[in-house]
Amino acid sequence: MAEAFGVGVVGCGWAAGSIAEAIDTIDGAKIVAAHDEVLAAAAKLAEPRGATVHPTLAALLADPAVHLVYIGLPHHLLAGIAELALKAGKHVLVEKPMALDPAQCLALGRLAEERGLTLCVFFELRKSGLVTVARDLVSGGAIGAVRTIRITTVLDKKMTYWRSPVSGDLNWRTRVAEAGGGVVLMNSIHQIDSVLHITGVSATRAMGEVATLHAPDGVEVEDSAAGSVRLSNGGILSIVAAAHSPGAGEGESIGIDGEHGRIDIPSPWAAEASVRLFLRRPWKGHADGQWITIPTPKPDFYAAMVGDLVAAVRNGTPAPATASDAAAALSIVLAIYRSSREGRAIDLA
């Protein structure tokens, strides 16, 4: 039997808890170490799993039982810690956006390649049944060439999202220097990556407007946004995002129009989420002119993402979401921000 694949967790907040639960379900993988500036947070995650609590990052990176490091920290810290982990000889799974500069993402990718290590950004929606089915439909020719794509990220976040639960002060998510952005970078980036993954297109130009319209005074990042992106195949991607739309629920959806049909992808968090297909001409036994609900599996996409990463490390195959993927999605987000500041379209290619 293969040696247990040891995972060290750096940053033991809410996101790490979901990752830890996913790792617990994966045969051959185990959390063996944890580190957080708040030692009690690291202990809470580590102790039920018999993992070591390391008082310093250096100690965790020096632990020979750690094969892969998961990094779940504020955005401005991700790239630096990922670099240290790679230089320590560890494979790395890093939360989105991996870095606050696409060039940093690509530099980390080169470092991993030079060291013979695997680097993965946690774009977990790639492993949802919705994205898998939609990708198969597009690659199988169900709707023909992609023409237009719509991303809707309409949420109703509690105002407490912006504040520390302990002090009540504005937290790191409110500051551009630490978060990099608001609802587009925090939320829409997952859908942006999903449509790039589903369709295989890239972005060539972006325009956008962002604003802070509902969040408390002092919040620097946007809670509302709209963007338009020209795609490499000539198509158009539109993005509408809102962090505080009253009463919004499960408002994360994707629509893809092609020359022969349309694919609708609901929120992955919906209880009964299935892909819907509308055809302009018959395709593989499906009739045209009516909506078709496509059987859609509902895997634990957190566990699927981590499991595929562990398999990639063991087999020497590419990560399920690479540094280049991180850079591509981040470039679109940053172009929307820059367009809003400068009042012009931003070329990406």
C-alpha positions as CSV (number, residue, x, y, z in Angstrom):
1,M,0.0,0.0,0.0
2,A,1.3,3.5,-0.8
3,E,2.5,5.7,2.0
4,A,-0.2,8.0,3.3
5,F,-0.1,11.4,1.6
6,G,0.5,13.9,4.3
7,V,-1.1,17.3,4.1
8,G,-0.1,20.3,6.1
9,V,-2.6,23.2,6.6
10,V,-1.5,26.8,6.8
11,G,-4.3,29.1,7.9
12,C,-7.0,27.3,9.9
13,G,-10.0,29.4,9.3
14,W,-13.4,28.6,7.8
15,A,-12.1,27.6,4.4
16,A,-9.6,25.2,5.9
17,G,-12.3,23.5,7.8
18,S,-14.1,22.6,4.5
19,I,-10.8,21.4,3.0
20,A,-10.0,19.3,6.0
21,E,-13.4,17.6,5.9
22,A,-12.8,16.8,2.2
23,I,-9.3,15.4,2.9
24,D,-10.8,13.2,5.6
25,T,-12.8,11.3,2.9
26,I,-9.9,10.6,0.5
27,D,-8.2,7.2,0.8
28,G,-4.5,7.5,1.2
29,A,-4.5,11.2,2.2
30,K,-4.3,12.6,5.7
31,I,-3.9,15.9,7.5
32,V,-0.7,15.5,9.5
33,A,0.1,19.1,10.5
34,A,-1.4,22.5,11.0
35,H,-0.2,26.1,11.6
36,D,-2.1,29.3,12.3
37,E,-1.1,32.5,14.0
38,V,-3.9,31.7,16.4
39,L,-2.7,28.4,17.8
40,A,-6.1,27.5,19.2
41,A,-7.5,27.5,15.6
42,A,-4.7,25.2,14.5
43,A,-5.4,22.9,17.5
44,K,-9.1,22.8,16.8
45,L,-8.4,21.5,13.3
46,A,-5.4,19.3,14.1
47,E,-6.3,17.5,17.3
48,P,-9.3,15.5,16.2
49,R,-7.2,14.2,13.4
50,G,-4.1,13.4,15.5
51,A,-2.1,16.0,13.5
52,T,0.8,18.0,14.8
53,V,0.3,21.7,15.7
54,H,3.4,23.6,14.6
55,P,4.0,26.9,16.3
56,T,5.8,28.4,13.3
57,L,5.4,28.1,9.5
58,A,9.1,27.1,9.3
59,A,8.5,24.1,11.5
60,L,5.6,22.9,9.4
61,L,7.6,23.3,6.2
62,A,10.4,21.3,7.7
63,D,8.1,18.5,8.7
64,P,9.1,15.4,6.6
65,A,5.6,14.0,7.1
66,V,4.1,16.9,5.1
67,H,4.1,16.2,1.3
68,L,1.6,18.9,0.3
69,V,0.8,22.2,1.9
70,Y,-2.7,23.7,1.7
71,I,-2.6,27.5,2.1
72,G,-5.9,29.2,3.2
73,L,-4.8,32.8,4.1
74,P,-5.8,36.3,3.2
75,H,-5.1,37.0,-0.5
76,H,-2.0,39.2,-0.1
77,L,-0.2,36.4,1.8
78,L,-0.9,33.5,-0.6
79,A,1.9,34.0,-3.2
80,G,4.6,34.5,-0.6
81,I,3.7,31.4,1.5
82,A,3.3,29.3,-1.7
83,E,6.8,30.3,-2.8
84,L,8.3,29.3,0.6
85,A,6.5,26.0,0.5
86,L,7.7,25.2,-3.0
87,K,11.3,26.1,-2.0
88,A,10.9,23.8,0.9
89,G,10.1,21.0,-1.5
90,K,6.4,20.7,-0.9
91,H,3.6,20.3,-3.4
92,V,1.1,23.2,-2.9
93,L,-2.7,23.7,-3.0
94,V,-3.4,27.4,-2.7
95,E,-6.7,29.2,-2.3
96,K,-7.8,31.5,-5.2
97,P,-6.7,33.8,-6.5
98,M,-3.2,32.4,-5.8
99,A,-1.7,35.9,-6.0
100,L,-2.8,39.5,-6.6
101,D,-0.8,39.7,-9.8
102,P,-1.1,37.3,-12.8
103,A,2.7,37.5,-13.2
104,Q,3.2,36.2,-9.7
105,C,0.9,33.2,-10.5
106,L,3.0,32.4,-13.6
107,A,6.3,32.8,-11.7
108,L,5.0,30.3,-9.0
109,G,4.1,28.0,-11.8
110,R,7.7,28.2,-13.2
111,L,9.1,27.6,-9.8
112,A,7.0,24.5,-9.3
113,E,8.0,23.2,-12.7
114,E,11.7,23.8,-12.0
115,R,11.5,21.9,-8.7
116,G,9.5,19.0,-10.1
117,L,6.5,19.9,-7.8
118,T,2.8,20.2,-8.3
119,L,1.1,23.6,-7.8
120,C,-2.7,23.9,-7.8
121,V,-5.2,26.7,-7.3
122,F,-8.4,25.7,-5.5
123,F,-10.9,26.3,-8.3
124,E,-13.2,23.6,-6.9
125,L,-16.2,24.3,-9.1
126,R,-14.3,22.6,-11.9
127,K,-15.1,19.4,-10.2
128,S,-18.9,20.0,-9.7
129,G,-21.2,17.8,-11.7
130,L,-22.6,21.0,-13.3
131,V,-19.3,22.1,-14.8
132,T,-18.4,18.6,-15.9
133,V,-21.7,18.0,-17.7
134,A,-21.5,21.5,-19.3
135,R,-18.0,20.9,-20.5
136,D,-18.9,17.6,-22.0
137,L,-21.9,19.2,-23.8
138,V,-19.8,21.9,-25.3
139,S,-16.9,19.6,-26.3
140,G,-19.4,17.2,-27.8
141,G,-20.9,19.8,-30.1
142,A,-24.3,20.1,-28.4
143,I,-24.6,23.8,-29.0
144,G,-22.0,24.4,-31.7
145,A,-19.6,27.3,-31.5
146,V,-20.0,29.4,-28.3
147,R,-21.3,32.9,-29.0
148,T,-22.3,34.5,-25.7
149,I,-21.8,33.7,-22.1
150,R,-23.6,35.2,-19.1
151,I,-22.3,35.1,-15.5
152,T,-24.6,36.2,-12.7
153,T,-23.2,36.4,-9.1
154,V,-26.0,37.9,-7.1
155,L,-25.7,37.3,-3.4
156,D,-27.1,38.7,-0.2
157,K,-24.2,38.6,2.2
158,K,-24.7,39.6,5.8
159,M,-23.1,42.9,6.7
160,T,-21.1,41.0,9.3
161,Y,-19.1,39.6,6.4
162,W,-17.0,42.7,6.5
163,R,-16.1,42.7,10.2
164,S,-14.1,40.7,12.6
165,P,-16.3,38.4,14.7
166,V,-14.1,39.2,17.8
167,S,-13.5,43.0,17.6
168,G,-16.2,44.1,15.2
169,D,-13.5,46.1,13.3
170,L,-13.4,46.0,9.5
171,N,-11.5,42.9,8.4
172,W,-9.0,42.1,5.7
173,R,-11.7,41.5,3.1
174,T,-12.5,45.3,3.1
175,R,-9.0,46.5,2.2
176,V,-7.7,46.5,-1.4
177,A,-4.1,45.9,-0.4
178,E,-5.0,42.7,1.4
179,A,-8.0,41.4,-0.5
180,G,-7.3,42.7,-4.0
181,G,-11.0,43.2,-4.7
182,G,-14.5,42.5,-3.6
183,V,-17.3,40.5,-5.1
184,V,-15.7,39.9,-8.5
185,L,-12.5,38.6,-7.1
186,M,-14.0,36.9,-4.1
187,N,-16.9,35.2,-5.9
188,S,-17.3,35.8,-9.7
189,I,-13.7,34.6,-10.3
190,H,-14.9,31.0,-9.6
191,Q,-17.5,31.3,-12.4
192,I,-15.0,33.0,-14.7
193,D,-12.7,30.1,-14.3
194,S,-15.6,27.7,-14.8
195,V,-16.6,29.2,-18.2
196,L,-13.0,29.3,-19.4
197,H,-12.7,25.6,-18.4
198,I,-16.0,24.6,-19.9
199,T,-15.5,26.4,-23.3
200,G,-11.8,26.5,-23.8
201,V,-11.9,30.2,-24.8
202,S,-9.7,33.0,-23.5
203,A,-10.2,36.7,-23.1
204,T,-8.8,39.4,-25.3
205,R,-10.4,42.6,-24.0
206,A,-12.4,43.7,-21.0
207,M,-14.5,46.6,-19.9
208,G,-16.3,47.1,-16.5
209,E,-17.7,49.3,-13.8
210,V,-17.4,48.5,-10.1
211,A,-18.7,50.4,-7.1
212,T,-19.2,50.1,-3.3
213,L,-22.9,50.9,-2.9
214,H,-24.2,48.9,0.1
215,A,-21.2,47.9,2.3
216,P,-20.4,49.8,5.5
217,D,-18.3,53.0,5.4
218,G,-14.6,52.3,5.2
219,V,-15.0,49.3,2.9
220,E,-12.5,49.8,0.0
221,V,-13.5,47.0,-2.3
222,E,-16.5,46.7,-4.6
223,D,-19.8,45.1,-3.7
224,S,-21.4,45.7,-7.1
225,A,-20.0,45.3,-10.6
226,A,-20.8,44.8,-14.3
227,G,-18.3,43.7,-16.9
228,S,-18.1,42.8,-20.6
229,V,-15.4,40.6,-22.0
230,R,-14.5,40.0,-25.6
231,L,-13.5,36.4,-26.1
232,S,-10.8,34.8,-28.3
233,N,-13.4,33.3,-30.6
234,G,-15.2,36.6,-31.1
235,G,-17.9,35.9,-28.5
236,I,-18.9,38.1,-25.6
237,L,-18.9,37.2,-21.9
238,S,-21.0,39.5,-19.6
239,I,-20.8,39.6,-15.8
240,V,-23.2,41.0,-13.3
241,A,-22.2,40.8,-9.6
242,A,-23.8,42.0,-6.4
243,A,-22.8,41.2,-2.9
244,H,-25.9,42.7,-1.2
245,S,-28.9,42.1,-3.3
246,P,-31.8,41.9,-0.9
247,G,-33.3,38.5,-0.6
248,A,-31.0,36.9,-3.2
249,G,-30.5,33.2,-2.8
250,E,-28.5,30.7,-4.9
251,G,-27.9,33.5,-7.4
252,E,-24.8,32.2,-9.0
253,S,-25.6,31.1,-12.5
254,I,-24.1,30.7,-15.9
255,G,-25.7,30.8,-19.3
256,I,-23.9,29.8,-22.5
257,D,-25.4,30.4,-26.0
258,G,-24.1,28.7,-29.0
259,E,-24.9,28.7,-32.7
260,H,-27.2,25.6,-32.2
261,G,-28.5,25.9,-28.6
262,R,-28.1,27.0,-25.0
263,I,-26.8,25.6,-21.8
264,D,-28.1,26.9,-18.4
265,I,-26.0,26.1,-15.3
266,P,-27.6,26.9,-11.9
267,S,-25.9,27.6,-8.6
268,P,-23.8,24.6,-7.5
269,W,-25.2,25.2,-4.0
270,A,-28.8,24.6,-5.1
271,A,-30.4,21.4,-3.6
272,E,-31.7,20.2,-7.0
273,A,-29.1,21.6,-9.4
274,S,-29.1,20.1,-12.9
275,V,-27.9,21.4,-16.2
276,R,-30.6,22.4,-18.7
277,L,-30.2,22.3,-22.5
278,F,-32.1,23.9,-25.3
279,L,-31.4,22.9,-28.9
280,R,-32.1,24.5,-32.2
281,R,-31.6,21.2,-34.0
282,P,-31.7,17.5,-32.9
283,W,-28.5,16.2,-31.3
284,K,-27.6,12.7,-30.2
285,G,-31.2,11.6,-29.7
286,H,-32.3,14.8,-28.0
287,A,-35.2,16.7,-29.7
288,D,-35.0,20.3,-30.6
289,G,-37.3,23.2,-29.6
290,Q,-37.7,22.3,-25.9
291,W,-35.8,22.5,-22.7
292,I,-34.1,19.2,-21.7
293,T,-32.9,18.5,-18.1
294,I,-29.6,16.7,-18.3
295,P,-28.8,14.1,-15.6
296,T,-26.2,15.8,-13.5
297,P,-24.1,14.0,-10.8
298,K,-23.6,15.7,-7.5
299,P,-20.1,14.8,-6.3
300,D,-18.4,16.4,-3.3
301,F,-16.4,18.7,-5.5
302,Y,-14.1,19.8,-2.7
303,A,-13.1,16.2,-2.2
304,A,-12.9,15.6,-5.9
305,M,-10.6,18.5,-6.4
306,V,-8.2,17.4,-3.6
307,G,-8.4,13.8,-4.7
308,D,-7.5,14.6,-8.3
309,L,-4.6,16.7,-7.0
310,V,-3.3,13.9,-4.9
311,A,-3.6,11.6,-8.0
312,A,-1.8,14.2,-10.1
313,V,1.1,14.3,-7.7
314,R,1.4,10.5,-7.5
315,N,1.1,10.0,-11.3
316,G,3.2,13.0,-12.3
317,T,0.3,14.5,-14.3
318,P,-0.8,18.2,-14.4
319,A,-2.7,19.7,-11.5
320,P,-6.5,19.9,-12.0
321,A,-6.2,23.8,-12.0
322,T,-2.8,25.3,-12.7
323,A,-1.0,28.5,-12.2
324,S,-1.8,29.5,-15.8
325,D,-5.5,28.9,-15.0
326,A,-5.2,31.2,-12.0
327,A,-3.5,33.9,-14.0
328,A,-6.1,33.7,-16.8
329,A,-9.1,34.2,-14.4
330,L,-7.2,36.9,-12.4
331,S,-6.3,38.8,-15.5
332,I,-10.0,39.2,-16.4
333,V,-10.9,40.4,-12.9
334,L,-8.0,42.9,-12.8
335,A,-8.9,44.2,-16.3
336,I,-12.4,44.9,-15.2
337,Y,-11.1,46.8,-12.2
338,R,-8.6,48.8,-14.3
339,S,-11.3,49.6,-16.9
340,S,-13.5,51.0,-14.2
341,R,-10.7,53.2,-12.9
342,E,-9.6,54.4,-16.3
343,G,-12.9,54.5,-18.2
344,R,-11.7,52.5,-21.2
345,A,-11.4,49.0,-22.5
346,I,-8.4,47.0,-21.4
347,D,-6.6,44.7,-23.9
348,L,-5.6,41.3,-22.6
349,A,-3.9,39.8,-25.6
